[in-house]
Amino acid sequence: MALPPMLLPVFASLTLLGSPAPKYPADAIAPALRENAHAVVRAYDEVVTVKSASQLVKTVHKVVTVLNEAGSDDYGQLVVSYDALNRISYLHGAVYDAQGNLLHQLRPAEVHDQGMGSDGGSFMTDLRVRYADLRQPATPYTVEFNYEVVSENTLFYPNWQPQSAEKVSLEGATLQVVTPTALPLRFEEQQLPAGAASAPTVVGSQTTYRWQLPARPAVEEEPLAPSLDELLPAVRLAPATFEVQGHAGSLASWQSLGLWTYQLGQGRDALPPALTAKMAQLMVTAPDPRERARKVYELLQSSTRYISVQLGLGGWQTAPASSVASGGYGDCKALSNYTCALLKAAGLPAYVALVGAGTDHADVRPSFPSSQFNHAILCMPLAAHGATPADTVWLECTSQTDAFGYMGSFTGNRHALLLTPEGGRLVATPRYGAQANRQQRRTDLWLDAAGGAKATVRTRRVGLAQDLYAQLLHGADPDEQKKYVSNHLRLSHFTITNLRLAAATTPQALPAVVETLGLDLPAMATAAGRRLLVEPNVLGRLSALPAQVGPRQSPLALPPASLSQDTVRLHLPTGFRVENLPEPTQLTSAYGTYTSTCTALPDGTLQYVRQLETRRPAGATLPPAAYTEYQAFRRKISQADHAQVVLMKNDA
Amino acid sequence: MIKKILILTQVSVGISALLSGAVSAQQAPVKVVEIKFGKPEPADFVAKNFVADSAAPAVVLYDFGATRFQLNGNSFQLESERVTRIKVLKKAGYDVATVEVPLYHRDGSEEKITNLRGFTYNEVGGKLEKVKLETSNSFLEERTKNVRVRKFTLPNVREGAVIEYSYTVTSDFLFNFQDWTFQREIPTRWSEFRATIPEYFDYKMLMQGYEPLALQAREDGIAQYTVRSQGGFVEGGGSALSGNTGRVAASAETITPKVTNYHWAMQNVPALRDEPYMTTPRDYVARINFELAGRRMPGESYHNVAGTWQKINADLLSSDEFGGQLNRASFLALAVKPLMTQYPDPAARAAAVRDLIVKSMKYDGTNHHSASGPLKHSYELHRGTAADINLLLIAALRQAGLPAQPVLLSTRAHGRVNQTFPLLEQFNYVIGMLPLPDNQELLLDATEPLLPCGVLPTRCLNQVGRLVMDKEEGRWVDLTPSQRHNHFQDIKLTVDAQGNLSGQVRDEFSGYTGAAVREKLQQLGEKKYVTELTSQHPNWEVPSYAFTSVSEMSQPLRLTYELRQQASTAGTAQELYLKPLEAFGEGQNPFRHEQRNYPIDFGASTQDVIMLTLTLPPGYTAELPKQAVIDLPEKGGRYVYSATSPTPSTVQLMSRLTLNKPVYSAQEYTSLREFYRLALAKQAEALVLKKI
């Protein structure tokens, strides 16, 4: 709509005269949008204006009606973050009652400003937040926010996902991107309904892109589902070319993103001469490249530590290797760059690689070259040496305790972007299957006539299965280890008499942690008249899966494949004989296989053996209907896990 | 088991005799540990000296603090020096090398850090390598409007390294004489604090914790200050917090007040650890606190700053942020007056007034003992701190003709109140109290809409509060709630010949359990709540459910559901073993650890009752478990279990667990743990069903 500009002030003053018309009354919300919702996003209008290759302006108009108290904390307040390269030009807000009458207009003094050093875990960071609190005691109420952020970091364009959490519905949302035609927009759409995108329009030298979303009901997070980030409609934006602090780059391909990042770190690998000489010496003392790399990694782990630094361009550019050499600390980029320099001096070429780290971090979307990473690691191709074939070794440089060449659940099973002088290359990090995620346990149970037992347990966890225990081993003192183990044993009552964790390795060079546990279990067996009822699978029970209440909406995302083996030796109290042994169980499904047997051994003991191998069929996600089938499998396992031995007291 | 005795000792400047109690027991002279900064001890690099600390990630070798007064022009400042040396034993201890020093500033007054120095020492090939802390290892963050944080991290930290740092903080805030904490999450070999206080200032000192002092001394001396200014002694600064007071002379002049030198130290202090059911570790950490009680300037009489309860009351009641607000609430009249005629009964009227405030005010999560600004402003914003809301509540009750009074308290997270000290800063919260005709006293809080009138939020359950009365001393008010953590289950099940169970469950949550479950239900919604309930039982199915009395806070919250539980073993047998109560009890002993150092604080007493009626399959009889009564010592609690057979085809099981006290001492832990073990064992006992 184009009005002659002169008319505008007249309209403005007219509205000021009377009391303002009610805005966003709550009773205008369709019943379907109230269902299962704590809040309703009434409008989410985002305008992204690309000013130049090095500057972008984002304005947001966000209106949310909070339906009940549970929605207040998340939607009655607004937090906008900023840093050295992102500036907030304004933040306005207002709150309306259920009828849409203005209750309060946010005053500048009510917008708080705070550094994030306390929460972000960063030692040095320029990240800050502004936040405003418009929460009200009476629901429903409606908050309206307008804010603008000017970004000088055009490596990142904003993403648009107006509905991004459970229990919030959406009335409507728009996205508009205005960019010089010479700086074309790149975008990726996710789960958009038909008709959400409009054809770009060109006016003069500017191109405008538009999207809009119609009303959408609230959704709920379900167990074993992909994250809502991946399930809800979104448009992800990225530049074709960009410039950050005078460093121009292109996102046309992974190659060009990698090249830009590589060049940003170039020339920052100089080491003190003494250190270079020490590394060169390794070529003599450790001719085997793998052994030499291991020595370099050991040196890194024993002489450096991880400290997060996020300042301006320093969020993307590594600190010089010399600063790590002198201070003994750095962030992921600095430590990877430093290790790369050490390896180079030891005659071992390696590459820094960017990765999206974290057990739950979504893998890179390969078709959309853009900065999707939060971490840096190192990748070292090893040429064949003697009888040893060529290999690739991946190194986590921020850990002082990780096993050499091990990525684990933090960075394994995904893509990483190698930074080479020729540019970036998207490659796969190590894959960890069931064998690299296994747990083997041997339990001895000495039962007494009253139903109590003493147990010794030896559990060996390998690969992904040991990740958490490795942290416990290296990061917690014995008291904390015991506390953790106590809090995670699912037993009615127990006393830990002994606990020891120790590191081990496997022939496949996977890390392992061996846990030795001693337990007093005063209520191991249940007395029933002259009988004792014992469930021999004391520690190996699979946790229950919640029952499906109502129809399943989300796809099924299974955990990584795993293998667990339990052997329990039951030593009977004197004067008791076996009255009944559980039947052997064998279960097979697309999701895995389960077997359990319980047999009497010639020495009078009972042996219970259980094995569960889980699979992740057809990649990561399955259709929603698969949940019922998967749950049936889990239920059968749970039932079998409670297999019961009946012991009978002999006649005196 | 090690018995720990809580030591709470008052150290008063005015009393010349030294302390009593735990300290005088420690007569053996203790050698004061001294270090040379910049020069590490070779013994700190010998592994055998750390064998006893093999469990710790790091050990504080030496922690020294000294606070004295200095003159800045004509104003006194606090100058606090700190020297710390730590041995890093494991990689898990690297965090000790990163230090944050928060620095407060307000209205031109500030805390400043100077003389920051530090070194890291590593033994490399038999030689000590010394690396200096550089300015590039340091960072200043403007955390909030009034707080800056100076962070630094020591370089070259490795396993076996010794780090040391020292700095000085000068502060304009004489009210904020920093506490000294002797104890940390890692063991401390030596922790020492000195304070030099001129006769002009009277500080109250409060020692707390479970660890004895190794050293305590006090010596009188003379200090020398040069005053560079004009005029006589003046009280400086309008703001109470700036607290600047000093002597103002026509030119540079030397004054030589008497000073008292205090000296405290602790040796071999164990690490402080978090335990479940604890108020806050702050309540248990070995620490000495200082509070400015008064000033005694030359030529002036003693100026009491804190002093007595009466004075605290008078100050509060005349303060703009407290008493000044209570009778300035005519803006509430329109809303409140109709309630006077509508509710002649005071208790009912109080509930109606509270309801009005609950509906008009949103608690923003901050706690303080005084209002953040005019109550009228908060009321218009519909949002405020706990003090804003509850002072408003008191004002509204008074408007409604109900003589409510304020009660100060300290939340559980803020820590226990020491009743011997009349110090306002011990409190961080205010509630209302209304005397009722029948000698009852109603405690009122309007921050939690999920609680009924007269029930305090869990955060307030910290034993005692202090009634603020006009022109009087006031008195302590018992905060122990009459409401309990209350859960009742009425279960009617039928078992078939395969051992499958089906039936109805009625769950009732009241008191503090009611509030907790209501909150959870609000967050999750009904469907997710039930999903979560079933997720704890692998073989449960809940075909239907209904919640009632969700928003009638004075009623128990009820959940009734239909239940089907599949037998864990298939097939029909001559004998069936059933543990029908197991799924409805706690399942796991809440006290998993064998030992406990600190009291167990539930805030309120507890009752958990399960009534289960089981209908047997035709042709079966049941062998009933024995009944049991388990008592905690000194009427601390009781567990009752009974199994009866009212008709040949039914069995009735009853399980009732009662904890009578809100707080149990660490000495009672073992019996509490055993009590739960026995109760859970009864709940897990099998019922044997036999075919006739």
Interface residues (C-beta under 8 A of the other chain):
Chain A: N36 N68 E69 A70 S72 G76 L103 H104 H112 D113 Q114 G115 G117 S118 F123 M124 T125 D133 R135 Q136 P137 A138 K167 E220 P223 S302 S303 R305 I307 S323 S326 G327 G328 Y329 Q400 T401 H474 G475 A476 D477 P478 D479 K482 K483 S486 N487 L489 R490 L491 S492 H493 F494 T495 I496 P522 A523 T526 A527 A528 G529 R531 L533 A544 L545 P546 A547 Q548 V549 G550 P582 R634 R635 S638 Q639 H642 A643 Q644 V646
Chain B: A55 A56 P57 K90 K91 A92 Y94 A97 T98 T120 V131 E134 S136 N137 F139 E141 E142 R143 T144 K145 V149 K151 T153 P155 N156 V157 R158 E159 A271 R273 V358 K359 S360 M361 K362 D364 E380 L381 H382 R383 P449 Q522 Q523 G525 K527 K528 V530 T531 E532 T534 S535 Q536 H537 P538 N539 W540 E541 V542 Q566 S568 T569 Y577 K579 G587 Q588 N589 R592 H593 E594 E623 Y676 R677 L680 A681 A684 E685 A686 L687 V688
